[in-house]
Amino acid sequence: MHVREQAADFQRFGERYGAQWTPTILELDPQGAEQHRVEGFLETNDFLAQLTLGLGKTAFKAKKWQDAEKRFREVVDRYPGSDAAAEALYWAGVSRYKASGDASALADTAAAFGKRYRDSPWAKKSSIWKA
Amino acid sequence: MEINWRHDVDQVLKDAKAQDKPVLLDFSAAPM
């Protein structure tokens, strides 16, 4: 929706979803509920990484654990230098745990953060999983 | 990743629900 070309829709949906700045891109699940939000301009790879992260979150919300892990791993593998990668690594581990019930998935994720994204907030969040 | 942009948001939300597909909602001020 363009702020001028679709002014009425822009205002209506902007109020509904709390979008107060452009560019804002929302990823909605099939029920119309927001699962991920991207605010501000991003370079192509960062943008694609965020979109893929959002698809992972949408699958996670639907309890499609394997689909979610696939999307999260795609972010890490295809866009390892993106801002989304550390968050995706974290949620990939959670998705694997949800699918398997095996706590080693979390320990493996914590170990992976020992090798990459060490300074990210997601590394701190995963630190409690260390074996 | 190819995005099929549409502008009829109300219909898009209905279609997404019927087809069990996610939606990308873009709030833009970029030059058209």
Backbone of each chain as nested JSON, in Angstrom:
{
  "chains": [
    {"id": "A", "residues": [
      {"number": 1, "name": "MET", "atoms": {"N": [0.843, -1.19, 0.0], "CA": [0.0, 0.0, 0.0], "C": [0.874, 1.235, 0.0]}},
      {"number": 2, "name": "HIS", "atoms": {"N": [0.549, 2.129, -0.875], "CA": [1.308, 3.364, -0.939], "C": [0.598, 4.449, -0.143]}},
      {"number": 3, "name": "VAL", "atoms": {"N": [1.395, 5.241, 0.554], "CA": [0.842, 6.25, 1.46], "C": [-0.065, 7.253, 0.726]}},
      {"number": 4, "name": "ARG", "atoms": {"N": [0.224, 7.536, -0.546], "CA": [-0.614, 8.486, -1.281], "C": [-1.565, 7.781, -2.255]}},
      {"number": 5, "name": "GLU", "atoms": {"N": [-1.067, 6.752, -2.937], "CA": [-1.878, 6.08, -3.956], "C": [-3.041, 5.302, -3.346]}},
      {"number": 6, "name": "GLN", "atoms": {"N": [-2.86, 4.819, -2.12], "CA": [-3.923, 4.074, -1.431], "C": [-4.088, 4.655, -0.027]}},
      {"number": 7, "name": "ALA", "atoms": {"N": [-4.349, 5.948, 0.025], "CA": [-4.324, 6.662, 1.303], "C": [-5.315, 6.094, 2.321]}},
      {"number": 8, "name": "ALA", "atoms": {"N": [-6.523, 5.759, 1.875], "CA": [-7.532, 5.268, 2.816], "C": [-7.13, 3.905, 3.389]}},
      {"number": 9, "name": "ASP", "atoms": {"N": [-6.692, 3.0, 2.515], "CA": [-6.236, 1.686, 2.987], "C": [-5.015, 1.828, 3.876]}},
      {"number": 10, "name": "PHE", "atoms": {"N": [-4.119, 2.713, 3.474], "CA": [-2.895, 2.928, 4.24], "C": [-3.241, 3.328, 5.672]}},
      {"number": 11, "name": "GLN", "atoms": {"N": [-4.188, 4.25, 5.809], "CA": [-4.567, 4.704, 7.15], "C": [-5.279, 3.597, 7.924]}},
      {"number": 12, "name": "ARG", "atoms": {"N": [-6.212, 2.926, 7.26], "CA": [-7.009, 1.885, 7.932], "C": [-6.129, 0.735, 8.406]}},
      {"number": 13, "name": "PHE", "atoms": {"N": [-5.311, 0.211, 7.518], "CA": [-4.477, -0.923, 7.907], "C": [-3.294, -0.48, 8.772]}},
      {"number": 14, "name": "GLY", "atoms": {"N": [-2.853, 0.762, 8.559], "CA": [-1.794, 1.281, 9.415], "C": [-2.243, 1.338, 10.866]}},
      {"number": 15, "name": "GLU", "atoms": {"N": [-3.494, 1.746, 11.079], "CA": [-4.028, 1.789, 12.441], "C": [-4.245, 0.379, 12.979]}},
      {"number": 16, "name": "ARG", "atoms": {"N": [-4.737, -0.498, 12.129], "CA": [-5.018, -1.879, 12.56], "C": [-3.754, -2.591, 13.024]}},
      {"number": 17, "name": "TYR", "atoms": {"N": [-2.649, -2.359, 12.278], "CA": [-1.417, -3.095, 12.584], "C": [-0.363, -2.229, 13.279]}},
      {"number": 18, "name": "GLY", "atoms": {"N": [-0.695, -0.985, 13.552], "CA": [0.269, -0.139, 14.245], "C": [1.485, 0.198, 13.408]}},
      {"number": 19, "name": "ALA", "atoms": {"N": [1.28, 0.362, 12.116], "CA": [2.382, 0.751, 11.22], "C": [2.431, 2.275, 11.157]}},
      {"number": 20, "name": "GLN", "atoms": {"N": [3.507, 2.846, 11.699], "CA": [3.563, 4.301, 11.83], "C": [4.717, 4.912, 11.052]}},
      {"number": 21, "name": "TRP", "atoms": {"N": [5.383, 4.099, 10.247], "CA": [6.542, 4.602, 9.532], "C": [6.69, 3.825, 8.246]}},
      {"number": 22, "name": "THR", "atoms": {"N": [7.313, 4.415, 7.239], "CA": [7.601, 3.693, 6.01], "C": [9.108, 3.649, 5.795]}},
      {"number": 23, "name": "PRO", "atoms": {"N": [9.632, 2.608, 5.16], "CA": [8.869, 1.402, 4.837], "C": [8.651, 0.523, 6.068]}},
      {"number": 24, "name": "THR", "atoms": {"N": [7.465, -0.044, 6.158], "CA": [7.167, -1.098, 7.133], "C": [6.588, -2.271, 6.362]}},
      {"number": 25, "name": "ILE", "atoms": {"N": [7.145, -3.426, 6.586], "CA": [6.638, -4.634, 5.939], "C": [6.277, -5.643, 7.017]}},
      {"number": 26, "name": "LEU", "atoms": {"N": [5.053, -6.125, 6.934], "CA": [4.563, -7.099, 7.903], "C": [4.383, -8.444, 7.229]}},
      {"number": 27, "name": "GLU", "atoms": {"N": [4.747, -9.499, 7.93], "CA": [4.433, -10.836, 7.472], "C": [3.292, -11.345, 8.341]}},
      {"number": 28, "name": "LEU", "atoms": {"N": [2.192, -11.633, 7.683], "CA": [0.979, -12.077, 8.366], "C": [0.773, -13.559, 8.12]}},
      {"number": 29, "name": "ASP", "atoms": {"N": [0.238, -14.245, 9.125], "CA": [-0.111, -15.644, 8.901], "C": [-1.435, -15.69, 8.133]}},
      {"number": 30, "name": "PRO", "atoms": {"N": [-1.871, -16.877, 7.727], "CA": [-3.107, -16.944, 6.918], "C": [-4.328, -16.372, 7.614]}},
      {"number": 31, "name": "GLN", "atoms": {"N": [-4.27, -16.252, 8.934], "CA": [-5.401, -15.676, 9.673], "C": [-5.312, -14.154, 9.765]}},
      {"number": 32, "name": "GLY", "atoms": {"N": [-4.247, -13.586, 9.217], "CA": [-4.084, -12.13, 9.244], "C": [-3.361, -11.62, 10.473]}},
      {"number": 33, "name": "ALA", "atoms": {"N": [-2.815, -12.515, 11.278], "CA": [-2.088, -12.092, 12.478], "C": [-0.614, -11.837, 12.142]}},
      {"number": 34, "name": "GLU", "atoms": {"N": [-0.103, -10.747, 12.648], "CA": [1.303, -10.394, 12.389], "C": [2.248, -11.408, 13.028]}},
      {"number": 35, "name": "GLN", "atoms": {"N": [3.214, -11.89, 12.251], "CA": [4.227, -12.818, 12.757], "C": [5.625, -12.214, 12.733]}},
      {"number": 36, "name": "HIS", "atoms": {"N": [5.807, -11.21, 11.881], "CA": [7.138, -10.611, 11.782], "C": [7.003, -9.214, 11.188]}},
      {"number": 37, "name": "ARG", "atoms": {"N": [7.909, -8.326, 11.603], "CA": [7.844, -6.934, 11.16], "C": [9.232, -6.463, 10.744]}},
      {"number": 38, "name": "VAL", "atoms": {"N": [9.298, -5.787, 9.599], "CA": [10.539, -5.185, 9.133], "C": [10.281, -3.691, 8.964]}},
      {"number": 39, "name": "GLU", "atoms": {"N": [11.02, -2.89, 9.716], "CA": [10.859, -1.436, 9.626], "C": [12.163, -0.816, 9.141]}},
      {"number": 40, "name": "GLY", "atoms": {"N": [12.04, 0.086, 8.183], "CA": [13.209, 0.769, 7.658], "C": [13.821, 0.036, 6.478]}},
      {"number": 41, "name": "PHE", "atoms": {"N": [14.627, 0.768, 5.732], "CA": [15.264, 0.228, 4.532], "C": [16.327, -0.803, 4.89]}},
      {"number": 42, "name": "LEU", "atoms": {"N": [16.39, -1.866, 4.104], "CA": [17.445, -2.869, 4.246], "C": [18.048, -3.16, 2.883]}},
      {"number": 43, "name": "GLU", "atoms": {"N": [19.338, -3.508, 2.878], "CA": [19.962, -4.002, 1.657], "C": [19.317, -5.332, 1.276]}},
      {"number": 44, "name": "THR", "atoms": {"N": [19.506, -5.725, 0.018], "CA": [18.784, -6.881, -0.522], "C": [18.927, -8.138, 0.338]}},
      {"number": 45, "name": "ASN", "atoms": {"N": [20.16, -8.522, 0.654], "CA": [20.342, -9.767, 1.399], "C": [19.762, -9.695, 2.811]}},
      {"number": 46, "name": "ASP", "atoms": {"N": [19.891, -8.547, 3.442], "CA": [19.279, -8.395, 4.765], "C": [17.756, -8.468, 4.66]}},
      {"number": 47, "name": "PHE", "atoms": {"N": [17.228, -7.891, 3.594], "CA": [15.777, -7.918, 3.398], "C": [15.289, -9.347, 3.16]}},
      {"number": 48, "name": "LEU", "atoms": {"N": [15.969, -10.067, 2.262], "CA": [15.571, -11.447, 1.99], "C": [15.721, -12.322, 3.234]}},
      {"number": 49, "name": "ALA", "atoms": {"N": [16.757, -12.046, 4.0], "CA": [16.943, -12.8, 5.249], "C": [15.782, -12.55, 6.208]}},
      {"number": 50, "name": "GLN", "atoms": {"N": [15.347, -11.299, 6.3], "CA": [14.224, -10.981, 7.191], "C": [12.938, -11.643, 6.709]}},
      {"number": 51, "name": "LEU", "atoms": {"N": [12.718, -11.636, 5.392], "CA": [11.506, -12.283, 4.869], "C": [11.519, -13.771, 5.177]}},
      {"number": 52, "name": "THR", "atoms": {"N": [12.677, -14.397, 5.011], "CA": [12.782, -15.83, 5.283], "C": [12.61, -16.111, 6.771]}},
      {"number": 53, "name": "LEU", "atoms": {"N": [13.183, -15.247, 7.6], "CA": [12.988, -15.377, 9.045], "C": [11.499, -15.313, 9.387]}},
      {"number": 54, "name": "GLY", "atoms": {"N": [10.792, -14.415, 8.733], "CA": [9.356, -14.292, 8.97], "C": [8.592, -15.536, 8.552]}},
      {"number": 55, "name": "LEU", "atoms": {"N": [8.996, -16.152, 7.446], "CA": [8.35, -17.395, 7.026], "C": [8.596, -18.491, 8.053]}},
      {"number": 56, "name": "GLY", "atoms": {"N": [9.795, -18.484, 8.618], "CA": [10.087, -19.442, 9.682], "C": [9.197, -19.222, 10.894]}},
      {"number": 57, "name": "LYS", "atoms": {"N": [9.024, -17.964, 11.27], "CA": [8.174, -17.653, 12.424], "C": [6.718, -18.033, 12.16]}},
      {"number": 58, "name": "THR", "atoms": {"N": [6.29, -17.832, 10.923], "CA": [4.916, -18.195, 10.567], "C": [4.726, -19.704, 10.673]}},
      {"number": 59, "name": "ALA", "atoms": {"N": [5.696, -20.469, 10.181], "CA": [5.624, -21.928, 10.29], "C": [5.69, -22.364, 11.754]}},
      {"number": 60, "name": "PHE", "atoms": {"N": [6.523, -21.683, 12.529], "CA": [6.652, -22.001, 13.957], "C": [5.321, -21.787, 14.677]}},
      {"number": 61, "name": "LYS", "atoms": {"N": [4.694, -20.657, 14.376], "CA": [3.391, -20.36, 14.994], "C": [2.378, -21.455, 14.677]}},
      {"number": 62, "name": "ALA", "atoms": {"N": [2.472, -22.009, 13.462], "CA": [1.552, -23.069, 13.041], "C": [1.999, -24.448, 13.539]}},
      {"number": 63, "name": "LYS", "atoms": {"N": [3.059, -24.472, 14.332], "CA": [3.609, -25.724, 14.881], "C": [4.101, -26.666, 13.795]}},
      {"number": 64, "name": "LYS", "atoms": {"N": [4.494, -26.079, 12.68], "CA": [5.113, -26.855, 11.605], "C": [6.619, -26.8, 11.842]}},
      {"number": 65, "name": "TRP", "atoms": {"N": [7.079, -27.605, 12.803], "CA": [8.435, -27.464, 13.321], "C": [9.498, -27.709, 12.253]}},
      {"number": 66, "name": "GLN", "atoms": {"N": [9.299, -28.73, 11.438], "CA": [10.322, -29.039, 10.423], "C": [10.387, -27.942, 9.361]}},
      {"number": 67, "name": "ASP", "atoms": {"N": [9.23, -27.445, 8.952], "CA": [9.219, -26.338, 7.996], "C": [9.894, -25.106, 8.596]}},
      {"number": 68, "name": "ALA", "atoms": {"N": [9.602, -24.874, 9.865], "CA": [10.191, -23.713, 10.531], "C": [11.708, -23.846, 10.584]}},
      {"number": 69, "name": "GLU", "atoms": {"N": [12.189, -25.016, 10.995], "CA": [13.644, -25.193, 11.074], "C": [14.293, -25.009, 9.711]}},
      {"number": 70, "name": "LYS", "atoms": {"N": [13.64, -25.541, 8.684], "CA": [14.181, -25.395, 7.325], "C": [14.337, -23.919, 6.957]}},
      {"number": 71, "name": "ARG", "atoms": {"N": [13.319, -23.126, 7.257], "CA": [13.388, -21.688, 6.933], "C": [14.481, -21.0, 7.752]}},
      {"number": 72, "name": "PHE", "atoms": {"N": [14.55, -21.332, 9.046], "CA": [15.557, -20.676, 9.891], "C": [16.968, -21.051, 9.444]}},
      {"number": 73, "name": "ARG", "atoms": {"N": [17.16, -22.325, 9.102], "CA": [18.498, -22.738, 8.639], "C": [18.842, -22.091, 7.299]}},
      {"number": 74, "name": "GLU", "atoms": {"N": [17.812, -21.857, 6.497], "CA": [18.035, -21.187, 5.214], "C": [18.593, -19.782, 5.437]}},
      {"number": 75, "name": "VAL", "atoms": {"N": [18.086, -19.107, 6.451], "CA": [18.609, -17.771, 6.756], "C": [20.094, -17.863, 7.1]}},
      {"number": 76, "name": "VAL", "atoms": {"N": [20.445, -18.808, 7.969], "CA": [21.834, -18.933, 8.42], "C": [22.745, -19.346, 7.261]}},
      {"number": 77, "name": "ASP", "atoms": {"N": [22.267, -20.266, 6.44], "CA": [23.11, -20.791, 5.353], "C": [23.25, -19.809, 4.192]}},
      {"number": 78, "name": "ARG", "atoms": {"N": [22.15, -19.152, 3.822], "CA": [22.18, -18.283, 2.642], "C": [22.583, -16.853, 2.961]}},
      {"number": 79, "name": "TYR", "atoms": {"N": [22.285, -16.415, 4.182], "CA": [22.56, -15.017, 4.548], "C": [23.302, -14.966, 5.879]}},
      {"number": 80, "name": "PRO", "atoms": {"N": [24.455, -15.627, 5.958], "CA": [25.153, -15.744, 7.246], "C": [25.609, -14.406, 7.822]}},
      {"number": 81, "name": "GLY", "atoms": {"N": [25.773, -13.417, 6.964], "CA": [26.22, -12.116, 7.447], "C": [25.093, -11.154, 7.745]}},
      {"number": 82, "name": "SER", "atoms": {"N": [23.88, -11.616, 7.627], "CA": [22.733, -10.727, 7.846], "C": [22.456, -10.557, 9.342]}},
      {"number": 83, "name": "ASP", "atoms": {"N": [21.736, -9.491, 9.646], "CA": [21.361, -9.254, 11.043], "C": [20.398, -10.322, 11.554]}},
      {"number": 84, "name": "ALA", "atoms": {"N": [19.7, -10.982, 10.645], "CA": [18.696, -11.983, 11.038], "C": [19.321, -13.328, 11.375]}},
      {"number": 85, "name": "ALA", "atoms": {"N": [20.57, -13.541, 11.005], "CA": [21.155, -14.886, 11.067], "C": [21.231, -15.43, 12.494]}},
      {"number": 86, "name": "ALA", "atoms": {"N": [21.652, -14.619, 13.43], "CA": [21.792, -15.116, 14.805], "C": [20.438, -15.5, 15.386]}},
      {"number": 87, "name": "GLU", "atoms": {"N": [19.452, -14.674, 15.136], "CA": [18.104, -14.994, 15.62], "C": [17.607, -16.285, 14.971]}},
      {"number": 88, "name": "ALA", "atoms": {"N": [17.894, -16.437, 13.683], "CA": [17.459, -17.642, 12.965], "C": [18.147, -18.885, 13.518]}},
      {"number": 89, "name": "LEU", "atoms": {"N": [19.43, -18.77, 13.864], "CA": [20.144, -19.914, 14.435], "C": [19.493, -20.344, 15.75]}},
      {"number": 90, "name": "TYR", "atoms": {"N": [19.131, -19.367, 16.547], "CA": [18.464, -19.652, 17.828], "C": [17.158, -20.414, 17.6]}},
      {"number": 91, "name": "TRP", "atoms": {"N": [16.316, -19.876, 16.712], "CA": [15.001, -20.481, 16.508], "C": [15.082, -21.797, 15.753]}},
      {"number": 92, "name": "ALA", "atoms": {"N": [16.126, -21.99, 14.969], "CA": [16.327, -23.291, 14.322], "C": [16.521, -24.362, 15.388]}},
      {"number": 93, "name": "GLY", "atoms": {"N": [17.287, -24.032, 16.407], "CA": [17.493, -24.977, 17.496], "C": [16.216, -25.263, 18.264]}},
      {"number": 94, "name": "VAL", "atoms": {"N": [15.458, -24.217, 18.508], "CA": [14.188, -24.403, 19.212], "C": [13.236, -25.262, 18.38]}},
      {"number": 95, "name": "SER", "atoms": {"N": [13.211, -25.011, 17.08], "CA": [12.326, -25.787, 16.192], "C": [12.711, -27.259, 16.204]}},
      {"number": 96, "name": "ARG", "atoms": {"N": [14.013, -27.523, 16.169], "CA": [14.464, -28.921, 16.201], "C": [14.069, -29.575, 17.521]}},
      {"number": 97, "name": "TYR", "atoms": {"N": [14.208, -28.831, 18.598], "CA": [13.803, -29.358, 19.902], "C": [12.297, -29.641, 19.941]}},
      {"number": 98, "name": "LYS", "atoms": {"N": [11.524, -28.71, 19.409], "CA": [10.074, -28.893, 19.392], "C": [9.689, -30.129, 18.585]}},
      {"number": 99, "name": "ALA", "atoms": {"N": [10.405, -30.36, 17.488], "CA": [10.09, -31.496, 16.619], "C": [10.48, -32.816, 17.253]}},
      {"number": 100, "name": "SER", "atoms": {"N": [11.574, -32.809, 17.996], "CA": [12.146, -34.072, 18.481], "C": [11.955, -34.309, 19.979]}},
      {"number": 101, "name": "GLY", "atoms": {"N": [11.819, -33.241, 20.746], "CA": [11.787, -33.38, 22.194], "C": [13.151, -33.693, 22.784]}},
      {"number": 102, "name": "ASP", "atoms": {"N": [14.158, -33.637, 21.944], "CA": [15.525, -33.988, 22.348], "C": [16.277, -32.713, 22.753]}},
      {"number": 103, "name": "ALA", "atoms": {"N": [16.616, -32.627, 24.035], "CA": [17.265, -31.413, 24.534], "C": [18.651, -31.195, 23.952]}},
      {"number": 104, "name": "SER", "atoms": {"N": [19.218, -32.224, 23.331], "CA": [20.534, -32.035, 22.719], "C": [20.465, -31.017, 21.581]}},
      {"number": 105, "name": "ALA", "atoms": {"N": [19.28, -30.836, 21.012], "CA": [19.126, -29.825, 19.952], "C": [19.44, -28.434, 20.502]}},
      {"number": 106, "name": "LEU", "atoms": {"N": [19.055, -28.207, 21.757], "CA": [19.333, -26.908, 22.374], "C": [20.818, -26.79, 22.742]}},
      {"number": 107, "name": "ALA", "atoms": {"N": [21.372, -27.882, 23.282], "CA": [22.793, -27.86, 23.635], "C": [23.654, -27.656, 22.382]}},
      {"number": 108, "name": "ASP", "atoms": {"N": [23.268, -28.302, 21.298], "CA": [24.007, -28.133, 20.042], "C": [23.939, -26.684, 19.559]}},
      {"number": 109, "name": "THR", "atoms": {"N": [22.787, -26.08, 19.766], "CA": [22.622, -24.684, 19.342], "C": [23.507, -23.768, 20.178]}},
      {"number": 110, "name": "ALA", "atoms": {"N": [23.528, -24.014, 21.476], "CA": [24.398, -23.21, 22.348], "C": [25.855, -23.383, 21.925]}},
      {"number": 111, "name": "ALA", "atoms": {"N": [26.234, -24.605, 21.581], "CA": [27.609, -24.854, 21.131], "C": [27.889, -24.123, 19.825]}},
      {"number": 112, "name": "ALA", "atoms": {"N": [26.903, -24.094, 18.939], "CA": [27.083, -23.401, 17.658], "C": [27.318, -21.91, 17.878]}},
      {"number": 113, "name": "PHE", "atoms": {"N": [26.664, -21.353, 18.896], "CA": [26.881, -19.938, 19.191], "C": [28.275, -19.682, 19.766]}},
      {"number": 114, "name": "GLY", "atoms": {"N": [28.944, -20.726, 20.186], "CA": [30.319, -20.56, 20.62], "C": [31.274, -20.348, 19.456]}},
      {"number": 115, "name": "LYS", "atoms": {"N": [30.796, -20.67, 18.257], "CA": [31.627, -20.559, 17.066], "C": [31.262, -19.363, 16.201]}},
      {"number": 116, "name": "ARG", "atoms": {"N": [30.019, -18.908, 16.295], "CA": [29.602, -17.769, 15.47], "C": [28.549, -16.957, 16.212]}},
      {"number": 117, "name": "TYR", "atoms": {"N": [28.501, -15.707, 15.872], "CA": [27.541, -14.765, 16.475], "C": [27.7, -14.689, 17.996]}},
      {"number": 118, "name": "ARG", "atoms": {"N": [28.931, -14.821, 18.465], "CA": [29.177, -14.863, 19.91], "C": [28.699, -13.611, 20.637]}},
      {"number": 119, "name": "ASP", "atoms": {"N": [28.768, -12.472, 19.932], "CA": [28.429, -11.208, 20.586], "C": [26.96, -10.825, 20.422]}},
      {"number": 120, "name": "SER", "atoms": {"N": [26.188, -11.702, 19.833], "CA": [24.781, -11.366, 19.598], "C": [23.952, -11.613, 20.862]}},
      {"number": 121, "name": "PRO", "atoms": {"N": [22.847, -10.919, 20.991], "CA": [21.941, -11.197, 22.121], "C": [21.441, -12.629, 22.109]}},
      {"number": 122, "name": "TRP", "atoms": {"N": [21.369, -13.239, 20.939], "CA": [20.852, -14.603, 20.828], "C": [21.847, -15.606, 21.392]}},
      {"number": 123, "name": "ALA", "atoms": {"N": [23.126, -15.276, 21.329], "CA": [24.125, -16.14, 21.965], "C": [23.922, -16.139, 23.483]}},
      {"number": 124, "name": "LYS", "atoms": {"N": [23.64, -14.962, 24.024], "CA": [23.384, -14.882, 25.477], "C": [22.143, -15.674, 25.844]}},
      {"number": 125, "name": "LYS", "atoms": {"N": [21.111, -15.558, 25.018], "CA": [19.855, -16.257, 25.321], "C": [20.024, -17.768, 25.272]}},
      {"number": 126, "name": "SER", "atoms": {"N": [20.91, -18.236, 24.408], "CA": [21.111, -19.691, 24.269], "C": [22.095, -20.226, 25.299]}},
      {"number": 127, "name": "SER", "atoms": {"N": [22.787, -19.343, 26.01], "CA": [23.856, -19.788, 26.901], "C": [23.346, -20.719, 28.006]}},
      {"number": 128, "name": "ILE", "atoms": {"N": [22.096, -20.577, 28.349], "CA": [21.523, -21.422, 29.412], "C": [21.379, -22.884, 28.959]}},
      {"number": 129, "name": "TRP", "atoms": {"N": [21.485, -23.103, 27.669], "CA": [21.34, -24.468, 27.132], "C": [22.645, -25.239, 27.087]}},
      {"number": 130, "name": "LYS", "atoms": {"N": [23.726, -24.591, 27.461], "CA": [25.013, -25.279, 27.344], "C": [25.021, -26.569, 28.159]}},
      {"number": 131, "name": "ALA", "atoms": {"N": [25.571, -27.62, 27.53], "CA": [25.584, -28.935, 28.179], "C": [26.616, -28.938, 29.305]}}
    ]},
    {"id": "B", "residues": [
      {"number": 1, "name": "MET", "atoms": {"N": [13.152, -15.814, -4.715], "CA": [11.881, -15.545, -4.04], "C": [11.113, -14.502, -4.845]}},
      {"number": 2, "name": "GLU", "atoms": {"N": [10.019, -14.907, -5.447], "CA": [9.231, -13.983, -6.251], "C": [7.979, -13.571, -5.481]}},
      {"number": 3, "name": "ILE", "atoms": {"N": [7.718, -12.284, -5.463], "CA": [6.561, -11.777, -4.724], "C": [5.52, -11.269, -5.71]}},
      {"number": 4, "name": "ASN", "atoms": {"N": [4.321, -11.79, -5.596], "CA": [3.217, -11.357, -6.436], "C": [2.456, -10.247, -5.718]}},
      {"number": 5, "name": "TRP", "atoms": {"N": [2.88, -8.992, -5.956], "CA": [2.28, -7.873, -5.228], "C": [0.86, -7.626, -5.714]}},
      {"number": 6, "name": "ARG", "atoms": {"N": [-0.054, -7.469, -4.795], "CA": [-1.428, -7.098, -5.103], "C": [-1.809, -5.891, -4.261]}},
      {"number": 7, "name": "HIS", "atoms": {"N": [-2.874, -5.201, -4.677], "CA": [-3.24, -3.96, -3.998], "C": [-4.608, -4.014, -3.316]}},
      {"number": 8, "name": "ASP", "atoms": {"N": [-5.367, -5.066, -3.583], "CA": [-6.698, -5.211, -2.973], "C": [-6.563, -5.948, -1.643]}},
      {"number": 9, "name": "VAL", "atoms": {"N": [-6.191, -5.211, -0.619], "CA": [-5.768, -5.825, 0.641], "C": [-6.87, -6.662, 1.28]}},
      {"number": 10, "name": "ASP", "atoms": {"N": [-8.085, -6.162, 1.287], "CA": [-9.174, -6.933, 1.909], "C": [-9.345, -8.285, 1.219]}},
      {"number": 11, "name": "GLN", "atoms": {"N": [-9.287, -8.284, -0.095], "CA": [-9.438, -9.542, -0.834], "C": [-8.235, -10.447, -0.603]}},
      {"number": 12, "name": "VAL", "atoms": {"N": [-7.057, -9.848, -0.525], "CA": [-5.842, -10.634, -0.261], "C": [-5.956, -11.372, 1.073]}},
      {"number": 13, "name": "LEU", "atoms": {"N": [-6.451, -10.679, 2.089], "CA": [-6.583, -11.311, 3.408], "C": [-7.603, -12.457, 3.36]}},
      {"number": 14, "name": "LYS", "atoms": {"N": [-8.661, -12.265, 2.613], "CA": [-9.656, -13.35, 2.463], "C": [-9.038, -14.534, 1.728]}},
      {"number": 15, "name": "ASP", "atoms": {"N": [-8.317, -14.245, 0.65], "CA": [-7.707, -15.316, -0.139], "C": [-6.658, -16.066, 0.679]}},
      {"number": 16, "name": "ALA", "atoms": {"N": [-5.897, -15.333, 1.462], "CA": [-4.849, -15.966, 2.274], "C": [-5.452, -16.964, 3.249]}},
      {"number": 17, "name": "LYS", "atoms": {"N": [-6.558, -16.557, 3.856], "CA": [-7.233, -17.448, 4.809], "C": [-7.766, -18.685, 4.097]}},
      {"number": 18, "name": "ALA", "atoms": {"N": [-8.385, -18.475, 2.935], "CA": [-8.968, -19.599, 2.196], "C": [-7.898, -20.545, 1.669]}},
      {"number": 19, "name": "GLN", "atoms": {"N": [-6.753, -19.978, 1.293], "CA": [-5.692, -20.781, 0.669], "C": [-4.582, -21.167, 1.643]}},
      {"number": 20, "name": "ASP", "atoms": {"N": [-4.735, -20.772, 2.91], "CA": [-3.737, -21.076, 3.94], "C": [-2.338, -20.596, 3.528]}},
      {"number": 21, "name": "LYS", "atoms": {"N": [-2.296, -19.341, 3.094], "CA": [-1.017, -18.759, 2.667], "C": [-0.692, -17.516, 3.493]}},
      {"number": 22, "name": "PRO", "atoms": {"N": [0.594, -17.268, 3.73], "CA": [0.969, -16.042, 4.442], "C": [0.862, -14.821, 3.53]}},
      {"number": 23, "name": "VAL", "atoms": {"N": [0.873, -13.661, 4.165], "CA": [0.731, -12.393, 3.432], "C": [1.882, -11.471, 3.793]}},
      {"number": 24, "name": "LEU", "atoms": {"N": [2.388, -10.774, 2.783], "CA": [3.373, -9.721, 2.987], "C": [2.649, -8.393, 2.797]}},
      {"number": 25, "name": "LEU", "atoms": {"N": [2.581, -7.602, 3.856], "CA": [1.863, -6.331, 3.793], "C": [2.882, -5.193, 3.829]}},
      {"number": 26, "name": "ASP", "atoms": {"N": [2.912, -4.426, 2.747], "CA": [3.941, -3.403, 2.577], "C": [3.331, -2.012, 2.724]}},
      {"number": 27, "name": "PHE", "atoms": {"N": [3.833, -1.269, 3.685], "CA": [3.452, 0.139, 3.848], "C": [4.59, 0.965, 3.256]}},
      {"number": 28, "name": "SER", "atoms": {"N": [4.305, 1.621, 2.141], "CA": [5.386, 2.26, 1.385], "C": [5.105, 3.725, 1.094]}},
      {"number": 29, "name": "ALA", "atoms": {"N": [6.184, 4.491, 1.007], "CA": [6.103, 5.869, 0.527], "C": [7.075, 6.064, -0.621]}},
      {"number": 30, "name": "ALA", "atoms": {"N": [7.562, 4.952, -1.168], "CA": [8.548, 5.037, -2.249], "C": [7.901, 5.612, -3.501]}},
      {"number": 31, "name": "PRO", "atoms": {"N": [8.672, 6.308, -4.321], "CA": [8.125, 6.844, -5.577], "C": [7.533, 5.724, -6.422]}},
      {"number": 32, "name": "MET", "atoms": {"N": [6.351, 5.984, -6.977], "CA": [5.685, 4.965, -7.802], "C": [6.216, 5.022, -9.243]}}
    ]}
  ]
}
